[in-house]
């Protein structure tokens, strides 16, 4: 039976469930970053979810979508004429894997993210597909950035997570992504736990990204059931909720229609 890492989603949202101010307003860019920071009251008892899941599950990977990092199409890359075959896991990187090693993982089948910064605390890992442009794969190889190939036309998240465990020993993934990728995780039955921080503000707006975007439920399809594990109301006005999914999804996709959604 295939195995995958535990998937924990951590997200902040307004009281009406929005995770951004508009579709193209990335929170990492101004003025959105300042506006979001001002919307968050100073918590009297802040919680570092990453540290919590590292202690509890040995979490060793963060997951993001390329849409959270790239607002527009990047500059073109030089052509790559060499042979590209399978995953790229350089030995000088993977042989050093030991706690508290952390992967910063991005789903990027279109090859949009440019890795301009290096961090001492984590290594980048890109999830690509067989249709990802060869020029981008060549760029990743030149930059010595690891990648895993999962899926044909787009990244198959079930397969990608299974590879993350089998190839790199990743046991738990913390998704800090936006509503698009989290929505795909939801429809694929891949969410095991949810940490949701509700901020005391309203954003509104038709089409504004929400906690879980993506394809709607089919007619007659049941929502994913959750069990409330804890709730904390801060005097500043924020509410922190911790849920566990009670859907039976650890062994494989929920069904053929939704279980292999690709991003």
Wavefront OBJ file of the C-alpha trace (Angstrom):
o trace
v 0.000 0.000 0.000
v 1.505 3.376 -0.965
v 2.402 5.756 1.820
v 2.581 9.509 1.884
v 3.613 12.140 4.441
v 1.090 13.631 6.819
v -0.253 16.916 5.381
v -1.019 19.769 7.768
v -2.474 23.023 6.427
v -1.847 26.297 8.254
v -3.660 29.398 7.053
v -4.687 32.859 8.227
v -7.959 34.277 6.964
v -10.330 37.172 7.504
v -13.618 36.516 9.277
v -15.222 35.918 5.856
v -12.581 33.353 4.881
v -10.414 35.453 2.553
v -6.655 34.884 2.388
v -5.778 37.854 0.171
v -7.188 41.248 -0.782
v -7.636 40.457 -4.471
v -6.789 37.749 -6.975
v -3.523 39.338 -8.132
v -2.481 41.049 -4.864
v 0.293 38.840 -3.468
v 0.707 39.212 0.277
v 4.488 39.137 -0.069
v 4.382 42.394 -2.075
v 3.569 45.957 -1.076
v 1.105 47.382 -0.230
v -0.646 44.084 0.539
v 1.978 42.893 3.024
v 1.630 46.015 5.166
v -2.159 45.988 4.970
v -2.302 42.341 6.053
v 0.116 42.950 8.919
v -2.031 45.873 10.108
v -5.110 43.631 9.985
v -3.504 41.199 12.446
v -3.791 42.245 16.088
v -0.872 41.585 18.384
v -1.537 38.153 19.842
v -0.933 37.720 23.550
v -0.046 34.046 23.028
v 1.407 33.579 19.517
v 1.792 30.052 18.174
v 4.459 28.891 15.716
v 2.581 26.131 13.867
v 5.727 24.950 12.105
v 7.461 24.412 15.430
v 4.391 22.614 16.792
v 4.243 20.115 13.923
v 8.022 19.672 13.959
v 7.839 18.595 17.581
v 4.735 16.446 17.119
v 5.334 14.808 13.748
v 8.928 15.572 12.808
v 7.694 17.857 10.035
v 10.512 18.487 7.566
v 8.903 20.189 4.564
v 6.949 23.372 3.862
v 4.678 23.394 0.803
v 3.822 26.416 -1.335
v 2.298 26.981 -4.749
v 4.080 29.014 -7.398
v 1.118 31.407 -7.456
v 2.000 32.549 -3.937
v 5.485 33.559 -5.096
v 5.069 34.822 -8.661
v 2.619 37.523 -9.707
v 3.476 37.581 -13.402
v 5.404 35.593 -15.983
v 9.174 35.781 -15.331
v 11.930 36.475 -17.819
v 12.868 33.794 -20.310
v 15.615 31.317 -19.500
v 18.458 30.284 -21.809
v 17.750 27.111 -23.795
v 18.882 23.771 -22.430
v 20.299 21.234 -24.878
v 21.482 18.537 -22.473
v 19.841 15.268 -21.458
v 17.184 15.473 -18.747
v 16.206 12.158 -17.240
v 14.036 11.728 -14.149
v 14.376 13.392 -10.767
v 17.276 15.667 -9.854
v 18.590 14.927 -6.348
v 22.292 15.891 -6.180
v 24.219 13.713 -3.742
v 26.021 16.668 -2.164
v 22.617 17.895 -0.951
v 20.683 14.723 -0.166
v 23.522 12.948 1.669
v 23.411 15.673 4.328
v 19.765 15.060 5.174
v 19.309 14.815 8.915
v 17.149 16.589 11.492
v 16.468 19.450 11.665
v 16.873 19.619 7.867
v 13.945 21.386 6.200
v 12.738 21.480 2.588
v 10.952 24.502 1.136
v 8.824 22.819 -1.520
v 7.094 24.592 -4.394
v 4.648 23.129 -6.910
v 5.745 24.612 -10.227
v 4.837 22.589 -13.303
v 5.038 25.700 -15.515
v 8.553 26.654 -14.385
v 7.779 30.145 -13.098
v 9.759 30.539 -9.860
v 13.258 32.020 -9.980
v 15.346 31.096 -6.937
v 17.243 34.285 -6.152
v 17.931 33.685 -2.436
v 19.763 30.989 -0.523
v 18.837 30.048 3.042
v 20.934 28.241 5.624
v 17.914 26.652 7.333
v 16.320 24.908 4.344
v 16.896 23.641 0.819
v 14.539 24.324 -2.095
v 12.634 21.428 -3.649
v 10.531 21.849 -6.777
v 7.681 19.547 -7.777
v 7.472 19.435 -11.573
v 5.770 17.325 -14.227
v 6.905 15.667 -17.433
v 5.590 18.688 -19.361
v 7.636 21.232 -17.389
v 9.810 23.180 -19.889
v 13.262 21.678 -20.357
v 14.804 25.155 -20.095
v 13.456 25.423 -16.555
v 14.688 21.972 -15.557
v 18.097 22.894 -16.947
v 18.027 26.092 -14.902
v 17.264 24.121 -11.727
v 20.150 21.750 -12.458
v 22.571 24.621 -13.005
v 21.464 26.159 -9.705
v 21.758 22.755 -7.938
v 18.097 22.856 -6.921
v 16.469 19.491 -6.292
v 13.307 18.512 -8.131
v 10.933 15.558 -8.324
v 8.961 14.661 -11.443
v 5.353 13.636 -10.735
v 2.575 13.571 -13.310
v 2.337 14.127 -17.036
v 0.720 17.432 -17.996
v 0.607 18.838 -14.435
v 1.972 17.870 -11.023
v 0.179 14.865 -9.545
v 0.135 15.703 -5.825
v -0.503 12.158 -4.608
v 2.464 10.862 -6.556
v 4.612 13.851 -5.570
v 3.953 13.332 -1.865
v 4.688 9.620 -2.139
v 8.005 10.488 -3.830
v 8.827 13.026 -1.136
v 8.563 10.231 1.420
v 10.244 7.436 -0.539
v 13.081 9.508 -2.046
v 13.764 12.036 0.733
v 12.280 10.554 3.874
v 9.815 13.400 4.359
v 7.268 12.346 6.969
v 5.153 15.479 7.409
v 4.416 18.462 5.157
v 3.132 21.832 6.344
v 1.205 23.665 3.627
v 1.318 27.444 4.024
v -0.009 27.888 0.490
v -2.895 29.967 -0.767
v -6.430 28.865 -1.513
v -5.643 27.434 -4.940
v -3.181 24.755 -3.854
v -5.032 24.102 -0.598
v -8.212 23.578 -2.611
v -6.480 20.952 -4.716
v -5.195 19.231 -1.579
v -8.761 19.224 -0.270
v -10.315 17.721 -3.393
v -7.571 15.087 -3.541
v -8.324 14.028 0.042
v -4.822 14.972 1.155
v -5.491 17.186 4.176
v -4.971 15.489 7.537
v -5.058 18.518 9.829
v -5.956 22.207 9.577
v -4.737 25.108 11.689
v -6.994 28.063 10.897
v -6.422 31.517 12.383
v -9.445 33.793 11.910
v -8.569 37.495 11.986
v -11.048 40.175 13.144
v -11.582 41.840 9.772
v -13.764 41.566 6.676
v -12.465 41.734 3.092
v -15.246 40.564 0.770
v -15.010 40.656 -2.997
v -16.278 38.253 -5.640
v -13.425 35.951 -6.688
v -11.121 37.016 -3.845
v -9.010 33.976 -2.836
v -10.415 32.020 0.084
v -9.079 29.374 2.465
v -9.985 26.596 0.013
v -10.456 27.490 -3.652
v -10.560 25.185 -6.648
v -13.206 22.903 -8.165
v -16.607 22.867 -6.429
v -18.125 19.726 -4.989
v -20.051 17.602 -7.437
v -23.816 17.410 -6.940
v -24.445 15.025 -4.067
v -20.766 14.851 -3.048
v -20.249 15.191 0.707
v -17.875 17.764 2.209
v -14.760 16.668 4.073
v -15.691 16.089 7.731
v -13.557 17.667 10.454
v -13.106 17.039 14.162
v -12.324 20.082 16.322
v -9.206 19.403 18.396
v -8.737 22.798 20.040
v -9.884 26.422 19.948
v -8.203 29.498 21.369
v -9.774 32.946 21.477
v -7.222 35.697 21.898
v -8.099 38.907 23.724
v -6.905 40.752 20.624
v -9.834 39.343 18.644
v -8.248 36.475 16.712
v -9.510 32.903 16.941
v -7.223 29.903 16.416
v -8.861 26.633 15.424
v -7.224 23.234 15.094
v -9.080 20.516 13.193
v -8.388 16.938 12.182
v -9.884 15.428 9.058
v -11.959 12.338 9.811
v -12.080 11.259 6.160
v -10.304 7.973 5.444
v -7.671 9.176 2.971
v -4.287 8.023 4.250
v -4.040 5.008 1.945
v -5.033 6.599 -1.348
v -7.245 9.047 -3.265
v -10.899 9.359 -2.315
v -12.036 8.542 -5.844
v -10.850 8.634 -9.425
v -12.581 11.914 -10.243
v -11.134 14.055 -7.462
v -8.230 12.010 -6.170
v -5.743 12.797 -8.931
v -6.239 16.509 -9.346
v -3.121 18.121 -10.773
v -1.575 21.567 -10.284
l 1 2 3 4 5 6 7 8 9 10 11 12 13 14 15 16 17 18 19 20 21 22 23 24 25 26 27 28 29 30 31 32 33 34 35 36 37 38 39 40 41 42 43 44 45 46 47 48 49 50 51 52 53 54 55 56 57 58 59 60 61 62 63 64 65 66 67 68 69 70 71 72 73 74 75 76 77 78 79 80 81 82 83 84 85 86 87 88 89 90 91 92 93 94 95 96 97 98 99 100 101 102 103 104 105 106 107 108 109 110 111 112 113 114 115 116 117 118 119 120 121 122 123 124 125 126 127 128 129 130 131 132 133 134 135 136 137 138 139 140 141 142 143 144 145 146 147 148 149 150 151 152 153 154 155 156 157 158 159 160 161 162 163 164 165 166 167 168 169 170 171 172 173 174 175 176 177 178 179 180 181 182 183 184 185 186 187 188 189 190 191 192 193 194 195 196 197 198 199 200 201 202 203 204 205 206 207 208 209 210 211 212 213 214 215 216 217 218 219 220 221 222 223 224 225 226 227 228 229 230 231 232 233 234 235 236 237 238 239 240 241 242 243 244 245 246 247 248 249 250 251 252 253 254 255 256 257 258 259 260 261 262 263
